Every structure is written in C-alpha cells, then in structure tokens.
Amino acid sequence: MRKLFLILAISLVVSTEAQVLPLREHAAKIDEILADRLNHLLPELMQEKGIEMWVLVSREYNEDPALKTMLPATWLSVRRRTILVFYNNPKEKIFKKLAIARYNVGDEISAAWDMKKFPEQWDALSNLIKTLQPKNIAINVSGNFAHADGLDYTDYRLLMAAVPADYKSRIISAEPLAVAWLETRTPKEMELYPKLISMTHAIIQEGFSNKVIIPGKTTADDLVWWFRQKVNDLGLTTWFHPSVEIQRNDSAVFDHLKAFTNQEKENIILPGDLLHVDFGITYLRLNTDIQEHAYVLKEGEKEAPSYLIKAMATANRLQDILTAQFALHKTGNQILKDALAEAGKENIIATIYTHPIGYHGHAAGPTIGLWDMQGGVPGSGDFPMHYNTCYSIELNAATEIKEWHKQIRMMLEEDGFFEKNGFRYINGRQENLILIAGK
C-alpha cells in the first residue's frame, strides 16, 4: 500500500510541475487576460453600474488593490504617482483608458499627460475632467470592502483639490464597480482556474502521503513547512501560511483559533490521526483556498473508521445545503441564515464561513458568515451575489464520535463557480478521506 501511495504522489507532483509556465509565458498570459478584461469586461461593468468616469490613484509601493490588478505583468508596482482614468459613454460609444502618468501603462492604457502643457500632474487630471465632462466621477472609497477603499488620505485630499469646482458634487464611491471588477471572472480566467485548483489538490495529495509523512516522526509543523517549501520550489507563491491540525482519540477539545494557527507545532503525527490542512496557492494573479482531511491508517486497517467516513458525509451534506441557497442578488447574510436553518432541520451542527475568491484570497463580494459571526456580517454580508463569481465553500460540521468520547469537526473548503446555470465546484471536492499508511 505504501508503494502505491508513493507512486501516486510522484505522478501528481510531475503533473503539477508541468503546468507551471516559464516566466515569459506567464507574463504573456497575464497581459492577455488583462487586455480582455479592460477592453470587454470593464466597459460593460461601467455601463451596468452607471459610472461614466473611474479615477484610480496610487503611489509607488502603496498600491490601490483594484489598480494593482490593472498593471501589466512587467510592472511589479506603480511608478511614482500613477493615475488611471477610465471613461465610458455608451450613448456616444466612447470608451477611453488613460493614464495621467509619464509612461503608457503597458500596451492597453495610454499616457495622457502633456508635461510641457501641464507641469503639475493634478492639473492634467483637472483638464481631462473638464474636457470629457463626466456626469459622475467614481473614486475608490468604501466602508465595507478594503479592496475598494484604496485611495489613501493624501491622494484623496490632493484629488479633491484638483477636481474642478463644478464637478466636486459629482464625486461618488466606486464600490459597486470596484467590487464587480474584482469579483467577476471572465471565460479566459475560468479556462485557467481548474488548472490552479488541480495543482493545489495535487500538492495536498503529495503532502498527505508517505513521501512526506513518516508516522511517529513527522510533526505538524514539519508538514506545514513542507507545503511552504513545495510552493516555493514549484515557482509558485501563496497568499497565506498553511496550517495543519491533528484530531485524535484524546482529551483535546476543538478550538477554532487553534485549528488555523498552528499552535501545536511539535505535535507528532501518529497512526489513527485525523489530519486537516488549510492550503492555497497564487498563480496567474488568481488564488486558491482548499481544506482537506487525511487519515493515518493503524496497523491492519485498510480504510478509515466508519464513524470518520460518516462525519465526512455530513460535512459534504452541509456543503450541498449551503450551495443550494445560492441565487442571483441574494445577499451573503440571507444565504447564511437560510443555510443554517436548513442544516438545523437536518440536525447538522454547522458553522459556515464562506468567502469570495479570485484576485485576493479573501476577496471582494458577499461574505457568507465568519466563524465567530454566525448571525450575519454587517456590510460585506449585505452585498448581493452576482453571476460569474467564485467562492471558497468554507465550513465545518461537528460530529459526536462515541469511540473518542468527544466531538470532532470536519473542516472542508473547496473553490467553486456561480453562473447562470447554478453553482459548480471548479475541480471537484473531497468526498473521501485521503489515506496515509501508518508505517
């Protein structure tokens, strides 16, 4: 059995390495996707949200989260102060992508600052506003989403001073547009996302194998750092430090804080342990976020105990209950309330803390519960769900294990896509425990 697991782990890692593009191809793919988003998605969103001009401002190393997603692959940060201006007038069929900057921002956004005519950058912006005469000017200020609140105080003050007096009353929050820009996935991106999640699953499979784990010797922290090193070795990055938790037949009581903070670093993995990992990667500007479980077989065992198999099935059922509540324009708080109510009817002890995912791990869009806020999340939880958005279906179901004389939690997280046809997992979900040979 151990030989079989080792062969599987090796085949998975070879497959994962083959999917990582060389840097030059990686950059070309990013720019291809960005051009598609800027030229097709952005004008559609601006028209949908009723926004005629969107102004984004950032200084080097203090990038607005939305603006950063608009930089070409070769720009690792903005240069000096970069001001992007998008103007959309569907009646006149005019769409402009401009930068009040010294340089073009890649191939898609043209520099629109005549430094001889306007030595001061803000004067160039003021002149552009007067020329285009937008009915409104959206800026990135938001009380609900950090992703849409990227305009810092200094630039806000300077921007407001530069806006012509007649246009100051036209300043509005860009929150609906900024969130839509960040949360909406295009067909080109959805061609890539299955590969990202497949790679994530493959790395977890390898980590939960005897290639990495030697029961009785390997610690939880050893496994955590293996995941970090593996990501680095593959030429990938991650947006959070992984966590590994062990549940077993002992007196320890489940604690949400301990479950994701690696507090028991020197805990040695043993036969009979139920392992849990929280792990994700960042690649091609998209993120994954996956939680799965493995069981370390005891001597003579060929499968996990029936009570753990049943606990996994309960957690899968909770996933189904949650995703069945997804509906266009339904808020995160409404989805949470209805899902918890249905889980209660089925006697499932549920905790739901699902979030959008995309350009950020904890991304812009409707928050569907936090582990310590099961009554709803003010602000981001009141945001409605839209089509063509991705979510990390993150939750846990508690099960009483008589054989262990305590309650355990099956903590699952899988990334999925919500579209007109409904919800689907992008690369499947875990329904069976990963098995690790005990020796």
C-alpha positions, 0 to 999 in steps of 0.5 A, a space after each residue: 500500500 505504501 508503494 502505491 501511495 508513493 507512486 501516486 504522489 510522484 505522478 501528481 507532483 510531475 503533473 503539477 510541475 508541468 503546468 507551471 509556465 516559464 516566466 515569459 509565458 506567464 507574463 504573456 498570459 497575464 497581459 492577455 487576460 488583462 487586455 480582455 478584461 479592460 477592453 470587454 469586461 470593464 466597459 460593460 461593468 461601467 455601463 451596468 453600474 452607471 459610472 461614466 468616469 473611474 479615477 484610480 490613484 496610487 503611489 509607488 509601493 502603496 498600491 490601490 488593490 483594484 489598480 494593482 490588478 490593472 498593471 501589466 505583468 512587467 510592472 511589479 508596482 506603480 511608478 511614482 504617482 500613477 493615475 488611471 482614468 477610465 471613461 465610458 459613454 455608451 450613448 456616444 460609444 466612447 470608451 477611453 483608458 488613460 493614464 495621467 502618468 509619464 509612461 503608457 501603462 503597458 500596451 492597453 492604457 495610454 499616457 495622457 499627460 502633456 508635461 510641457 502643457 501641464 507641469 503639475 500632474 493634478 492639473 492634467 487630471 483637472 483638464 481631462 475632467 473638464 474636457 470629457 465632462 463626466 456626469 459622475 466621477 467614481 473614486 475608490 472609497 468604501 466602508 465595507 470592502 478594503 479592496 475598494 477603499 484604496 485611495 489613501 488620505 493624501 491622494 484623496 485630499 490632493 484629488 479633491 483639490 484638483 477636481 474642478 469646482 463644478 464637478 466636486 458634487 459629482 464625486 461618488 464611491 466606486 464600490 459597486 464597480 470596484 467590487 464587480 471588477 474584482 469579483 467577476 471572472 471572465 471565460 479566459 480566467 475560468 479556462 485557467 482556474 481548474 488548472 490552479 485548483 488541480 495543482 493545489 489538490 495535487 500538492 495536498 495529495 503529495 503532502 498527505 502521503 508517505 513521501 512526506 509523512 513518516 508516522 511517529 516522526 513527522 510533526 505538524 509543523 514539519 508538514 506545514 513547512 513542507 507545503 511552504 517549501 513545495 510552493 516555493 520550489 514549484 515557482 509558485 507563491 501563496 497568499 497565506 501560511 498553511 496550517 495543519 491540525 491533528 484530531 485524535 482519540 484524546 482529551 483535546 477539545 476543538 478550538 477554532 483559533 487553534 485549528 488555523 494557527 498552528 499552535 501545536 507545532 511539535 505535535 507528532 503525527 501518529 497512526 489513527 490521526 485525523 489530519 486537516 490542512 488549510 492550503 492555497 496557492 497564487 498563480 496567474 494573479 488568481 488564488 486558491 483556498 482548499 481544506 482537506 482531511 487525511 487519515 493515518 491508517 493503524 496497523 491492519 486497517 485498510 480504510 478509515 473508521 466508519 464513524 470518520 467516513 460518516 462525519 465526512 458525509 455530513 460535512 459534504 451534506 452541509 456543503 450541498 445545503 449551503 450551495 443550494 441557497 445560492 441565487 442571483 442578488 441574494 445577499 451573503 447574510 440571507 444565504 447564511 441564515 437560510 443555510 443554517 436553518 436548513 442544516 438545523 432541520 437536518 440536525 447538522 451542527 454547522 458553522 459556515 464561513 464562506 468567502 469570495 475568491 479570485 484576485 485576493 484570497 479573501 476577496 471582494 463580494 458577499 461574505 457568507 458568515 465568519 466563524 465567530 459571526 454566525 448571525 450575519 456580517 454587517 456590510 460585506 454580508 449585505 452585498 448581493 451575489 452576482 453571476 460569474 463569481 467564485 467562492 471558497 465553500 468554507 465550513 465545518 460540521 461537528 460530529 459526536 464520535 462515541 469511540 473518542 468520547 468527544 466531538 470532532 469537526 470536519 473542516 472542508 473548503 473547496 473553490 467553486 463557480 456561480 453562473 447562470 446555470 447554478 453553482 459548480 465546484 471548479 475541480 471537484 471536492 473531497 468526498 473521501 478521506 485521503 489515506 496515509 499508511 501508518 508505517 
